[in-house]
Amino acid sequence: MTSSIDRSLLQSRLTPRQLHVTQESGTEPAFDNEYWNEKREGLYVDLVDGRPLFSSRDKFDAGCGWPSFTQALPGAAVTENVDRSYGMVRTEVRSGVANSHLGHVFNDGPGPKGTRYCINSASLRFVPVADLEKEGYGAYLGLFGRGDGSEVATLAGGCFWGMEELIRQQPGVISTRVGYTGGIILSPRYEDVKTGRTGHAESVEVRFDPKRTTYEALLRFFFRMHDPTTLDRQGNDLGSQYRSAIFTHGPEQAAVAVRVRAEVEASGKWKKPLVTAIVPAGAFYAAEDYHQDYLQKHPDGYTCHWVRD
C-alpha cells in the first residue's frame, strides 16, 4: 500500500485527529494524546496498516509530551524525509508502506545512536504484550522474553484453503491458520476483503519449530505450491487478495526471502518473471471459523494448489 490508499476507507475508520496527522502531516497537542504516558509493555504499530514500528522496550520519557523512542524496530518499514515547514529544517518520519506521517526524529536521544523518535500517538496503535498472539503479532513475543521458541512465517499465494492444506503437512509445522494481512482496515471480514478495496491478501500464518525445519525450507516449498508469476491471480481466482507475497517478520526473514526468491528466479523453474512481493508483516487477522481447516472439513472442496517438481 502507498499514499494512494482509498481515502474514503480511512475516513470511515479514523478520527478527525488521526486523519489530520497521518494524511495531512499534522501534529497533535503535547501531553494531550493517548500514548505519551503509556508505560505498559507491547508493540506500537502503524495505525493505518498495522505494521510494527516501535517497541515499548525502546520508549522513554523525553519530557516533550509525545511518545518518544530511541529507535525503530529492526527492519521496521519507516522512511525519513527532509521537512522544511514552519521555517525549520527537520527530519520527518513516515511509515514506509502506508506512507503515513508519524512524527520527527532528532539527534538528542539517550541511546547509543543518540536518536529520539518523537511520534504522534494519533499515528499509532498500541498492542499490549498480553494481546500480541491474539492480534496476530505472536512472532514478536520474543522481544519481550515470551514465547515457546517457535517461529512464524506468513505467506500469501491465492486461496488460503489450498495453501493451508499443503503447508500443514510439512515437517516441523506446528500449526496453521488462515486469515487476512497486508491491508488498511482493522479487523476485516471476508465480505470486506473479497472486494479487493482493503488491500488485504488471503494468507496463511505458519507456526513452525526451527529445530525441525527452517524458514528457508518453507519458502522453497511455497514457491513450488503456487504460481508466483501471475500478478493478482492464482488459477481462476482474480484480485489483489490472491496476490503472491511473503510477509516478513524482521530483517533476518527479509534477507532469506530476498535470497530465496532470487535463487528460484535464476533456477529457470518458472518460465516467466516472479511477481512475489516481499514486505514487512503487519497485523494478521484470523479468518472466520468456516474458513479454518476448510479442506479438512470438506476433503473434496475447491483448491487450485498442487506441488510442482
C-alpha positions as CSV (number, residue, x, y, z in Angstrom):
1,M,0.0,0.0,0.0
2,T,1.1,3.6,-0.6
3,S,-0.2,7.1,-0.4
4,S,-2.9,6.1,-2.9
5,I,-4.8,4.4,-0.1
6,D,-8.6,4.8,-0.6
7,R,-9.3,8.0,1.5
8,S,-13.0,7.1,1.9
9,L,-11.9,3.9,3.7
10,L,-9.7,5.9,6.0
11,Q,-12.4,8.5,6.7
12,S,-14.7,5.7,7.8
13,R,-12.3,4.3,10.4
14,L,-10.1,7.2,11.6
15,T,-11.0,10.1,13.9
16,P,-10.5,13.6,12.5
17,R,-7.3,14.0,14.5
18,Q,-5.9,10.7,13.2
19,L,-6.8,11.6,9.7
20,H,-5.2,15.1,10.0
21,V,-2.0,13.7,11.5
22,T,-1.5,10.7,9.3
23,Q,-2.7,12.1,5.9
24,E,-2.1,15.8,6.3
25,S,1.2,15.7,8.3
26,G,-0.5,17.3,11.3
27,T,0.8,17.4,14.9
28,E,-1.4,16.6,17.9
29,P,-1.1,18.6,21.2
30,A,1.7,17.8,23.6
31,F,0.6,16.0,26.8
32,D,-2.9,15.7,25.3
33,N,-2.6,12.4,23.4
34,E,-3.1,8.8,24.0
35,Y,0.3,7.3,24.5
36,W,2.7,10.0,25.8
37,N,2.5,8.5,29.3
38,E,1.8,4.8,28.3
39,K,4.1,2.6,30.4
40,R,2.8,-0.9,29.6
41,E,5.0,-3.4,27.6
42,G,4.0,-4.0,24.0
43,L,4.2,-3.0,20.3
44,Y,3.4,0.3,18.7
45,V,2.1,-0.4,15.2
46,D,1.1,1.8,12.2
47,L,-2.5,2.9,12.8
48,V,-3.2,2.6,9.1
49,D,-1.8,-0.8,8.1
50,G,-0.9,-2.4,11.4
51,R,2.8,-2.9,10.6
52,P,5.0,-3.0,13.8
53,L,7.1,0.2,14.2
54,F,8.3,0.6,17.8
55,S,8.7,-1.4,20.9
56,S,8.0,-0.3,24.5
57,R,11.5,-1.5,25.3
58,D,12.8,1.5,23.4
59,K,10.3,4.0,24.8
60,F,11.5,6.7,27.2
61,D,10.1,9.9,28.8
62,A,11.7,12.7,26.9
63,G,9.6,15.3,28.7
64,C,8.2,16.6,25.4
65,G,4.6,15.3,25.7
66,W,4.7,12.9,22.8
67,P,5.7,9.2,22.7
68,S,9.5,9.0,22.3
69,F,11.6,6.1,21.2
70,T,15.4,5.6,21.0
71,Q,15.0,3.6,17.8
72,A,12.5,2.0,15.4
73,L,12.2,-1.8,15.4
74,P,14.9,-3.5,13.4
75,G,13.6,-3.9,9.8
76,A,10.6,-1.7,10.5
77,A,9.1,0.0,7.5
78,V,9.9,3.6,8.2
79,T,11.3,6.3,6.0
80,E,12.9,9.7,6.7
81,N,12.5,12.9,4.7
82,V,13.7,16.5,4.9
83,D,10.9,18.7,6.3
84,R,11.4,22.4,5.7
85,S,8.0,23.5,7.0
86,Y,7.4,26.3,9.6
87,G,10.8,27.9,8.8
88,M,12.7,24.9,10.2
89,V,14.8,22.0,8.8
90,R,13.7,18.8,10.4
91,T,13.7,15.1,9.6
92,E,10.2,13.8,9.1
93,V,9.4,10.1,9.8
94,R,6.8,8.3,7.7
95,S,5.6,4.7,7.6
96,G,7.3,3.1,4.7
97,V,4.3,1.2,3.3
98,A,1.2,3.1,4.2
99,N,3.1,6.4,3.9
100,S,1.5,7.9,7.0
101,H,3.1,10.8,8.7
102,L,4.4,9.6,12.1
103,G,6.5,12.5,13.5
104,H,10.1,13.6,13.5
105,V,13.5,12.2,14.5
106,F,16.0,14.3,16.4
107,N,19.7,13.8,17.4
108,D,19.2,14.4,21.2
109,G,18.2,10.9,22.4
110,P,19.7,9.0,25.3
111,G,20.5,5.7,23.5
112,P,23.8,4.7,21.9
113,K,22.7,6.1,18.5
114,G,21.7,9.4,20.0
115,T,18.3,9.4,18.2
116,R,14.9,10.4,19.6
117,Y,11.9,9.4,17.5
118,C,9.2,11.9,18.5
119,I,6.0,10.3,17.3
120,N,2.3,11.3,17.3
121,S,0.0,9.0,19.2
122,A,-2.6,9.6,16.5
123,S,-0.3,7.7,14.1
124,L,0.0,4.6,16.3
125,R,-2.0,1.8,17.8
126,F,-0.6,0.1,21.0
127,V,-0.8,-3.7,21.3
128,P,-0.1,-4.9,24.9
129,V,2.1,-8.0,25.2
130,A,-0.8,-10.0,26.6
131,D,-2.7,-9.4,23.3
132,L,0.1,-9.9,20.8
133,E,-0.8,-13.6,20.0
134,K,-4.5,-12.9,19.8
135,E,-4.0,-9.9,17.5
136,G,-1.6,-11.6,15.1
137,Y,1.7,-10.4,16.4
138,G,2.8,-13.6,18.1
139,A,6.1,-13.5,16.1
140,Y,7.2,-10.6,18.3
141,L,6.7,-12.2,21.7
142,G,10.4,-13.0,21.8
143,L,11.2,-9.3,22.0
144,F,9.6,-9.4,25.5
145,G,11.1,-12.6,26.7
146,R,7.9,-14.6,26.0
147,G,7.1,-17.4,23.6
148,D,7.9,-21.1,23.2
149,G,10.8,-20.9,20.8
150,S,8.7,-21.5,17.8
151,E,8.8,-19.1,14.8
152,V,6.2,-17.7,12.4
153,A,6.0,-17.4,8.6
154,T,3.2,-15.5,6.9
155,L,2.6,-16.4,3.2
156,A,0.1,-15.4,0.6
157,G,-0.4,-17.2,-2.7
158,G,-4.0,-17.4,-3.7
159,C,-7.0,-19.0,-2.0
160,F,-5.8,-19.8,1.6
161,W,-7.7,-23.1,1.8
162,G,-5.4,-24.9,-0.6
163,M,-2.2,-23.3,0.7
164,E,-3.0,-24.3,4.3
165,E,-3.7,-27.9,3.4
166,L,-0.3,-28.3,1.7
167,I,1.8,-26.4,4.2
168,R,0.3,-28.1,7.2
169,Q,1.8,-31.4,6.0
170,Q,5.4,-30.1,6.0
171,P,7.8,-31.4,8.6
172,G,8.3,-29.1,11.6
173,V,5.0,-27.2,11.1
174,I,3.3,-26.9,14.5
175,S,0.1,-25.1,13.5
176,T,-1.5,-23.1,10.7
177,R,-4.4,-20.7,10.5
178,V,-5.8,-18.7,7.6
179,G,-6.5,-15.0,7.6
180,Y,-6.1,-11.6,6.1
181,T,-3.0,-9.4,6.2
182,G,-1.3,-6.5,4.3
183,G,-4.3,-4.2,4.2
184,I,-5.5,-0.9,5.6
185,I,-8.5,-1.5,7.8
186,L,-8.7,-3.1,11.3
187,S,-10.4,-6.4,11.8
188,P,-11.5,-7.1,8.2
189,R,-14.0,-9.8,7.4
190,Y,-14.3,-11.8,4.2
191,E,-17.0,-9.6,2.9
192,D,-14.5,-6.7,3.1
193,V,-11.5,-8.5,1.7
194,K,-13.2,-10.0,-1.3
195,T,-13.9,-6.6,-2.7
196,G,-10.2,-6.0,-3.2
197,R,-10.5,-2.5,-1.8
198,T,-9.0,-3.1,1.6
199,G,-5.6,-4.2,0.4
200,H,-5.5,-7.5,2.4
201,A,-4.3,-10.7,1.0
202,E,-5.7,-14.2,1.8
203,S,-2.8,-15.6,3.8
204,V,-1.6,-18.5,5.9
205,E,0.1,-17.9,9.2
206,V,2.5,-20.9,9.8
207,R,4.0,-21.6,13.2
208,F,7.0,-23.9,13.0
209,D,9.7,-25.5,15.1
210,P,13.1,-24.1,13.9
211,K,14.8,-27.2,15.3
212,R,12.9,-29.4,12.8
213,T,12.7,-27.2,9.8
214,T,13.8,-23.8,8.6
215,Y,12.2,-20.6,7.2
216,E,14.2,-21.2,4.0
217,A,12.8,-24.7,3.6
218,L,9.2,-23.3,4.0
219,L,9.9,-20.6,1.4
220,R,11.3,-23.1,-1.1
221,F,8.1,-25.2,-0.7
222,F,6.0,-22.1,-1.0
223,F,7.5,-21.4,-4.5
224,R,6.5,-25.0,-5.5
225,M,2.9,-25.0,-4.3
226,H,1.6,-21.9,-6.2
227,D,2.3,-20.0,-9.4
228,P,4.5,-17.0,-8.4
229,T,4.4,-15.5,-11.9
230,T,0.7,-14.5,-12.1
231,L,0.0,-11.0,-10.8
232,D,-3.0,-10.8,-8.5
233,R,-4.2,-14.1,-9.7
234,Q,-4.0,-17.8,-8.8
235,G,-5.8,-20.2,-11.1
236,N,-9.3,-18.9,-11.6
237,D,-9.1,-16.6,-8.6
238,L,-8.6,-12.9,-9.6
239,G,-7.9,-9.9,-7.5
240,S,-5.2,-8.4,-5.3
241,Q,-6.4,-10.5,-2.4
242,Y,-5.0,-13.5,-4.3
243,R,-1.5,-12.0,-4.8
244,S,1.8,-13.8,-4.2
245,A,3.5,-12.3,-1.2
246,I,5.9,-13.1,1.6
247,F,5.2,-11.0,4.8
248,T,8.5,-11.0,6.7
249,H,8.9,-10.8,10.5
250,G,12.2,-8.9,10.9
251,P,15.3,-8.3,8.9
252,E,16.6,-11.9,9.0
253,Q,13.5,-13.3,7.4
254,A,13.6,-10.5,4.8
255,A,17.2,-11.3,3.9
256,V,16.3,-15.0,3.5
257,A,13.2,-14.2,1.4
258,V,15.1,-12.0,-1.0
259,R,17.8,-14.6,-1.5
260,V,15.4,-17.5,-2.0
261,R,13.3,-15.5,-4.4
262,A,16.4,-14.6,-6.4
263,E,17.6,-18.2,-6.5
264,V,14.2,-19.5,-7.6
265,E,14.1,-16.8,-10.3
266,A,17.5,-17.8,-11.5
267,S,16.8,-21.6,-11.5
268,G,14.6,-21.4,-14.6
269,K,11.9,-23.5,-12.9
270,W,9.4,-20.8,-13.8
271,K,9.5,-19.5,-17.4
272,K,8.1,-16.0,-16.6
273,P,9.3,-13.4,-14.1
274,L,8.3,-13.9,-10.5
275,V,5.9,-11.2,-9.1
276,T,6.1,-12.3,-5.4
277,A,6.2,-9.3,-3.2
278,I,8.4,-9.2,-0.1
279,V,7.1,-6.8,2.5
280,P,7.2,-6.3,6.3
281,A,4.4,-8.2,8.1
282,G,1.6,-6.3,9.7
283,A,-1.4,-7.4,11.7
284,F,-2.7,-10.9,10.8
285,Y,-6.5,-11.2,11.2
286,A,-7.8,-14.7,11.6
287,A,-10.5,-15.5,9.0
288,E,-13.9,-16.7,10.0
289,D,-14.2,-20.2,11.6
290,Y,-15.7,-21.7,8.5
291,H,-12.5,-20.9,6.5
292,Q,-10.2,-22.6,9.1
293,D,-9.2,-26.1,8.2
294,Y,-11.6,-25.9,5.3
295,L,-10.2,-28.9,3.3
296,Q,-10.1,-31.0,6.4
297,K,-13.8,-30.4,6.8
298,H,-14.5,-30.7,3.1
299,P,-12.0,-33.0,1.5
300,D,-13.5,-32.5,-2.0
301,G,-13.6,-28.8,-1.6
302,Y,-12.2,-26.2,-4.0
303,T,-8.5,-25.8,-4.4
304,C,-6.1,-24.5,-7.1
305,H,-2.9,-25.6,-5.4
306,W,-0.6,-28.5,-6.0
307,V,3.1,-29.2,-5.6
308,R,5.4,-28.8,-8.6
309,D,8.6,-30.8,-9.1
